Amino acid sequence: MNILNLNPRVALALYAHPDDADVAAGGTLAAWAQDGREVHLVVLCDGSKGAHHSVENVSVLSGHRRAELDRAAAVMGLASAQNLGFVDGELTNSDQVRERLVEIIRQLQPEVVVAPDPTAVFFGGVYVNHRDHRETGWAVLDACAPASAMPLYYPNAGPIHQVKTMLFSGSLEPDSVSNIASSLEVKIEAILAHSSQLGGESSAIREVVVERAAQAGAAVGLNYGEAFRRIDLAS
């Protein structure tokens, strides 16, 4: 396990739902933004089904979650945040999705792309990494390796761009940990911006976030960290 030492000029986080990036990598994204880096967030799904009660109206919930995304992005100091509007539970690693991601990657030209690890499915017998997360991870992987860097893939999506490094969060095989001691409180505030998902449990959420950050950091001697699986696509 290594301490992550990346200072990208431009970074791009690609996640399934409005709160996913904050939970998985919010400290890292916020730390880069604090350091003057250009950090962008793209959410693929509309968040319309992220409720535990059937009385929720999907269009109203989707609107709430878009507003929460904007608030959280502002808290983290991101350069931009957008939602592509694919319906929750219906996302697939399709040609349409990959082309849209390639277009975004070529437009923003990130050195580092951060995304969920699609190979991680079962966590300790108590959690299943569900389909939207896995499909997002596979689509991002395919968009970066090799599509965005190859001119005959999606020739109408803009000039090619080679992503240098991919960081996969929520991995069962992490090998790198970022230092989020300076941005932990920002990460917590960003997560708390997603009030539709918390059920009024802000103190419990804070406790869990701090505990997990401490566990991740301890693996490399840091007070607080976030763990990733790192893939270097170009030197």
C-alpha positions in Angstrom: 0.0 0.0 0.0 1.4 3.4 -1.0 0.6 7.0 -0.2 -1.1 8.6 -3.2 1.0 11.5 -4.5 -0.8 12.9 -7.5 -1.3 16.6 -8.3 -3.3 16.6 -11.6 -3.8 19.8 -13.5 -7.3 18.5 -14.4 -9.1 15.7 -12.6 -12.5 14.2 -13.5 -14.7 12.1 -11.2 -17.3 9.9 -12.9 -19.9 8.3 -10.6 -23.4 6.8 -10.8 -25.4 8.9 -8.3 -25.3 12.4 -6.9 -23.8 11.4 -3.5 -21.4 8.7 -4.7 -18.3 10.8 -5.4 -18.6 12.6 -2.1 -18.8 9.3 -0.1 -16.1 7.5 -2.1 -13.6 10.3 -3.0 -14.9 13.6 -1.7 -11.8 14.2 0.5 -9.4 13.7 -2.4 -11.4 15.8 -4.8 -11.7 18.6 -2.2 -8.0 18.5 -1.4 -7.1 18.8 -5.1 -9.6 21.8 -5.4 -8.1 23.4 -2.3 -4.7 23.1 -4.0 -5.9 25.0 -7.0 -6.5 22.0 -9.3 -9.3 21.9 -11.8 -11.7 19.2 -10.6 -14.9 18.2 -12.5 -17.7 15.8 -11.5 -20.0 14.0 -13.8 -22.9 11.9 -12.4 -24.5 9.5 -14.8 -27.8 8.7 -13.1 -30.7 11.0 -12.3 -31.1 9.8 -8.7 -34.8 9.3 -9.2 -35.1 6.0 -7.4 -32.8 6.6 -4.5 -35.5 6.4 -1.8 -36.5 3.7 0.6 -40.2 4.8 0.6 -42.5 4.2 -2.3 -44.4 7.4 -1.7 -41.5 9.4 -3.2 -42.3 11.1 -6.5 -39.5 10.2 -8.9 -39.4 13.6 -10.7 -39.5 15.5 -7.4 -36.8 13.3 -5.9 -34.6 13.7 -9.0 -34.9 17.5 -8.8 -34.0 17.4 -5.1 -30.9 15.3 -5.8 -29.7 17.6 -8.6 -29.9 20.5 -6.2 -28.0 18.6 -3.6 -25.4 17.7 -6.2 -24.9 21.4 -6.9 -24.6 22.3 -3.2 -22.1 19.5 -2.5 -20.0 20.5 -5.6 -19.9 24.1 -4.3 -18.8 22.9 -0.9 -15.9 20.9 -2.4 -14.9 23.8 -4.7 -15.3 21.8 -7.9 -14.9 23.5 -11.2 -18.1 21.9 -12.5 -20.7 19.3 -11.8 -23.2 17.9 -14.2 -25.8 15.1 -14.3 -26.3 13.1 -17.5 -29.8 12.1 -16.6 -29.8 8.4 -17.2 -32.6 6.7 -15.2 -31.6 5.0 -11.9 -31.5 1.2 -12.4 -31.5 1.4 -16.2 -27.9 2.4 -16.8 -25.9 0.0 -19.0 -22.3 0.0 -20.3 -23.7 0.8 -23.8 -22.3 2.4 -26.9 -24.4 5.5 -26.1 -23.0 5.9 -22.6 -19.4 5.2 -23.7 -19.6 7.8 -26.5 -20.9 10.4 -24.1 -18.1 9.7 -21.6 -15.5 9.8 -24.3 -16.8 13.1 -25.5 -16.6 14.5 -21.9 -13.1 13.1 -21.4 -11.8 14.6 -24.7 -13.4 17.9 -23.9 -12.0 18.3 -20.3 -8.7 16.4 -20.9 -8.2 15.1 -17.4 -4.9 13.7 -16.3 -6.6 11.7 -13.7 -10.1 10.0 -13.8 -11.7 8.8 -10.6 -14.5 6.2 -10.7 -16.1 3.2 -8.9 -14.3 -0.1 -9.1 -16.6 -2.3 -11.3 -14.9 -5.6 -10.2 -16.0 -5.1 -6.5 -19.3 -6.8 -5.9 -19.6 -8.3 -2.4 -18.4 -6.6 0.7 -18.0 -8.7 3.8 -21.3 -10.5 3.3 -23.3 -7.4 4.3 -23.3 -5.2 1.2 -23.7 -5.7 -2.6 -22.2 -3.0 -4.9 -25.3 -2.6 -7.0 -25.7 -2.4 -10.8 -25.5 1.3 -11.5 -22.1 1.5 -9.7 -20.8 -1.5 -11.6 -22.1 -0.4 -15.0 -20.6 3.1 -14.4 -17.2 1.6 -13.5 -17.1 -0.6 -16.6 -18.3 2.2 -18.9 -15.6 4.6 -17.5 -12.9 2.0 -17.8 -13.8 1.3 -21.4 -14.1 5.0 -22.2 -10.6 5.6 -20.9 -8.9 2.4 -22.0 -8.7 2.6 -24.9 -11.5 4.6 -26.5 -10.8 8.2 -25.6 -7.2 7.9 -26.8 -7.9 6.1 -30.1 -9.0 8.2 -33.1 -11.2 5.6 -34.7 -13.3 5.3 -31.6 -16.1 7.9 -31.8 -14.4 10.1 -34.3 -17.1 12.8 -33.8 -16.5 13.0 -30.1 -13.5 15.4 -30.4 -9.7 15.2 -30.5 -8.3 12.2 -28.8 -7.0 12.4 -25.2 -5.0 9.9 -23.2 -5.9 9.7 -19.5 -2.7 9.2 -17.5 -4.1 7.6 -14.3 -7.3 6.0 -13.2 -8.3 5.7 -9.5 -10.9 3.2 -8.6 -12.7 3.8 -5.3 -14.6 1.1 -3.3 -12.1 -1.5 -4.4 -11.5 -4.8 -2.8 -7.9 -4.5 -4.0 -6.8 -1.0 -3.0 -3.1 -0.1 -3.4 -3.0 3.6 -2.8 -4.3 6.0 -0.1 -4.7 9.7 -0.4 -4.2 12.1 2.5 -7.5 13.8 3.3 -6.6 15.3 6.8 -7.0 18.8 5.4 -10.3 18.1 3.6 -12.1 15.7 5.9 -14.5 18.3 7.2 -15.2 19.4 3.7 -16.0 15.8 2.7 -18.4 15.5 5.6 -20.1 18.8 4.8 -20.5 17.7 1.1 -22.0 14.4 2.1 -24.4 16.1 4.5 -25.6 18.3 1.6 -27.4 15.2 0.3 -30.2 15.5 2.9 -32.7 13.4 0.9 -30.4 10.3 1.5 -29.6 10.8 5.2 -32.9 10.5 7.0 -31.8 13.0 9.6 -28.8 10.9 10.8 -26.2 13.6 10.4 -24.3 12.8 13.6 -24.2 9.1 12.7 -23.0 9.8 9.2 -20.2 12.0 10.5 -19.1 9.3 12.9 -19.0 6.7 10.1 -17.1 8.9 7.7 -14.5 9.8 10.3 -14.1 6.1 11.3 -13.7 4.9 7.7 -11.2 7.7 6.9 -9.2 6.8 9.9 -9.1 3.1 8.9 -8.0 3.9 5.4 -5.3 6.3 6.6 -4.0 3.9 9.2 -2.9 1.5 6.4 -0.1 4.0 5.4 0.4 5.9 8.6 -1.9 8.8 7.9 -4.5 10.2 10.2 -7.3 10.2 7.6 -7.3 8.8 4.1 -9.3 7.5 1.1 -8.2 4.2 -0.6 -8.1 3.5 -4.3 -6.9 1.0 -6.8 -4.5 2.8 -9.1 -4.0 2.1 -12.8 -1.4 4.1 -14.8 -2.3 4.2 -18.5 0.5 6.5 -19.6 3.7 7.6 -18.0 
